[in-house]
Amino acid sequence: MPAEVQDYYHRILPFYDAELSGRGDEDFWVRVAGEPAGCRVLELGAGTGRATELLARKAGLVVASELSPEMLAEAHRKLGELPNVQFLAADMRKLTLQERFDLVAAVNDPFVHLTDDDDRDRAVRVAAEHLAPGGRFILDAAWFPPRDREAAEDGLVREKETEDGSLVVRQTWNCDAGTRLCTTRFEYLQDGELVGEASFPGRLWSVDELETRAQSASLRVSCLWGDYDLRPWKRGTSPRLIAELRPL
């Protein structure tokens, strides 16, 4: 699985930052990294450091962990001079640090690549084991509201133009309703021409799964938000599922 994930991110690296620009989560991650003062943050799946920089604006320390060496190298190139950021090449299923953190952050759900039950359990346990007393694990979960989930059974297509208008990103999700296992294809177009593509197997979350895996890791779901403005999550209408988990 790690080789497959690394290949996926190798393919999308030229488009990754443009794709995530204007995602709308910027204020959210700055806010959560400010509590408590001097917040110590472990970021799982840091990518090229987009959210790392947001977390570092308020955090006392950010340890940015990432599986892909190419992505991590790009993050280090952009943020290597920030004194409160450390970079770590690691598989989040196997991470073991002596440090404990006030916040463990999973931005843009790196867990989506974990399709196996055991892998998900291991990764959630890693998050739990690295929390300081009173700490929080925040997962920006891969999730679809009911209408999109139904559409994904036949193929849900989403398109987004980047902020500068230079790129169109087309996602196609084909998902099984029962298992929430998906085949996801990303296509990148410039002036209508395909300039890049990649696909990966993924798995969406349900609230029931979140609660079950949280409990097995001695965590509880303390809050569910439906978007980055902290509105309460509603199963039928919320565009996102953002979960805060705390130790039992």
C-alpha positions in Angstrom: 0.0 0.0 0.0 2.7 2.6 0.8 4.2 2.2 -2.7 0.8 2.7 -4.3 0.1 5.8 -2.3 3.6 7.2 -3.1 3.0 6.6 -6.8 -0.3 8.4 -6.6 1.3 11.5 -5.0 4.2 11.4 -7.4 1.7 11.7 -10.3 -0.3 14.6 -8.8 2.6 16.5 -7.2 2.9 19.1 -10.1 -0.8 20.0 -9.5 -1.2 19.5 -5.8 -0.8 23.0 -4.4 -3.0 24.5 -7.1 -5.7 22.0 -6.5 -5.9 22.7 -2.8 -5.7 26.5 -3.0 -8.8 28.3 -1.8 -10.0 25.2 -0.1 -11.8 27.3 2.6 -10.2 25.6 5.6 -7.5 28.1 6.3 -9.0 30.0 9.2 -10.1 26.7 10.8 -6.6 25.2 11.1 -5.1 28.5 12.3 -7.8 28.7 15.0 -7.5 25.1 16.3 -3.7 25.4 16.5 -4.1 28.3 18.8 -5.6 26.3 21.7 -3.9 26.0 24.1 -1.3 28.7 24.0 2.0 27.2 22.7 0.0 24.3 21.2 2.1 21.2 20.2 0.8 19.8 16.9 1.4 16.5 15.2 0.2 16.6 11.6 -0.5 13.3 9.9 -0.1 13.4 6.1 1.4 16.8 5.8 1.7 16.7 2.0 3.6 19.7 0.7 3.0 21.8 3.8 0.0 23.8 2.9 -1.8 23.2 6.2 1.5 22.9 8.1 2.1 26.6 7.4 -1.4 27.4 8.7 -0.9 25.4 11.9 2.5 27.0 12.5 1.1 30.5 12.6 -0.3 29.8 16.1 1.3 26.6 17.3 4.4 26.4 19.4 5.5 23.3 17.6 4.4 21.5 14.5 5.8 18.0 13.7 4.8 17.5 10.0 4.8 13.8 9.2 4.4 12.5 5.6 4.8 9.1 3.8 5.9 10.5 0.4 9.5 11.6 0.3 8.8 13.9 -2.7 5.9 15.7 -0.9 8.0 16.0 2.3 10.9 17.5 0.3 8.6 20.1 -1.2 7.3 21.0 2.3 10.8 21.3 3.6 11.7 23.5 0.6 8.9 25.9 1.4 8.9 25.9 5.1 12.3 24.7 6.2 13.2 28.1 7.7 10.3 28.1 10.1 11.7 27.6 13.6 8.6 25.9 15.0 8.3 23.2 12.3 9.9 19.8 12.2 9.6 17.4 9.3 9.4 13.6 9.6 9.2 10.9 7.0 6.8 8.3 8.5 4.0 5.9 7.9 1.2 7.0 10.1 0.3 3.4 10.9 3.7 2.9 12.6 4.6 6.3 14.0 6.2 6.1 17.5 7.4 9.4 19.1 8.3 10.2 22.7 6.6 13.6 22.4 2.9 14.0 23.3 0.8 16.6 21.5 -2.1 18.9 22.3 -3.4 18.4 18.8 -3.1 15.6 16.3 -4.4 16.9 12.9 -5.4 14.9 9.9 -6.0 17.5 7.2 -7.8 16.6 4.0 -8.1 13.0 5.3 -4.9 11.0 4.7 -6.9 8.1 6.2 -8.9 7.8 3.0 -6.1 5.7 1.6 -6.5 3.2 4.4 -9.1 0.7 3.1 -8.3 -2.1 5.4 -9.9 -2.3 8.9 -6.7 -3.2 10.6 -4.8 -0.3 9.0 -7.5 2.1 10.1 -7.4 0.8 13.6 -3.7 1.1 13.8 -3.6 4.7 12.5 -6.4 5.8 14.9 -4.5 4.2 17.8 -1.3 6.0 16.7 -3.2 9.3 16.9 -4.6 8.4 20.3 -1.2 7.3 21.7 0.4 10.6 20.8 -2.2 12.8 22.5 -1.3 14.7 25.7 -3.8 14.7 28.5 -6.7 16.8 27.4 -5.5 16.7 23.8 -7.6 16.6 20.6 -7.5 14.5 17.4 -9.2 16.4 14.6 -10.0 14.4 11.4 -11.2 16.2 8.3 -12.9 13.0 7.1 -13.6 11.8 3.6 -17.4 11.7 3.6 -20.3 12.3 1.3 -23.8 13.5 2.2 -26.5 11.0 1.2 -27.3 12.5 -2.2 -23.6 12.4 -3.3 -23.2 9.0 -1.8 -26.0 7.7 -3.9 -24.6 9.4 -7.0 -21.2 7.8 -6.4 -22.7 4.3 -6.9 -22.9 5.2 -10.6 -20.0 7.6 -10.6 -19.9 11.0 -8.9 -18.1 13.6 -11.0 -16.9 16.9 -9.4 -15.0 19.6 -11.2 -13.1 22.6 -9.8 -11.2 25.4 -11.4 -8.2 26.6 -9.5 -8.2 30.1 -8.1 -5.9 31.4 -10.9 -8.0 29.7 -13.6 -5.0 27.8 -14.9 -6.2 24.3 -14.1 -9.4 22.3 -14.0 -9.5 19.4 -11.6 -12.0 16.6 -12.3 -12.7 14.0 -9.7 -14.7 10.8 -10.4 -15.7 8.7 -7.4 -17.2 5.2 -7.9 -18.2 3.9 -4.5 -19.9 0.8 -3.0 -22.8 1.9 -0.8 -22.3 -0.9 1.7 -18.5 -0.9 2.2 -17.9 2.7 1.3 -14.9 1.5 -0.7 -14.2 3.7 -3.7 -12.2 3.9 -6.9 -11.2 7.5 -7.3 -9.8 9.1 -10.4 -8.3 12.6 -10.7 -7.8 14.3 -14.0 -6.0 17.6 -14.5 -6.9 19.8 -17.5 -5.3 22.9 -19.0 -7.1 24.7 -21.8 -9.3 21.6 -22.1 -6.3 19.3 -22.6 -5.5 16.4 -20.2 -2.1 17.1 -18.7 -2.1 14.7 -15.8 -4.1 11.9 -14.2 -4.0 9.5 -11.2 -6.2 7.1 -9.4 -6.4 5.4 -6.0 -8.6 3.1 -4.0 -10.1 4.9 -1.1 -12.6 4.5 1.7 -15.2 7.0 3.0 -16.1 7.3 6.6 -19.4 6.9 8.4 -20.2 8.4 11.9 -20.8 4.8 13.1 -17.3 3.8 12.0 -15.8 6.9 13.6 -17.4 6.1 16.9 -16.5 2.4 16.8 -12.8 3.0 16.0 -12.6 5.9 18.5 -13.9 3.7 21.3 -11.4 0.9 20.4 -8.6 3.4 20.7 -9.9 4.8 24.0 -11.2 8.0 22.4 -14.6 9.5 22.2 -16.1 11.7 19.5 -16.5 15.0 21.3 -17.8 17.1 18.4 -18.9 16.9 14.8 -18.8 19.9 12.5 -20.4 20.1 9.1 -18.0 22.7 7.6 -15.0 24.7 8.5 -17.1 27.5 10.0 -17.8 25.1 12.9 -21.5 24.7 12.1 -22.9 21.5 13.7 -22.9 18.4 11.5 -26.2 17.3 10.0 -26.3 13.9 8.3 -28.6 15.0 5.5 -27.2 18.4 4.5 -23.7 19.0 5.7 -21.1 19.2 3.0 -18.3 17.9 5.2 -17.7 15.7 8.3 -15.0 17.1 10.6 -14.6 15.1 13.8 -13.0 16.1 17.1 -11.9 13.1 19.2 -10.6 13.3 22.8 -9.3 10.7 25.2 -11.8 8.8 27.4 
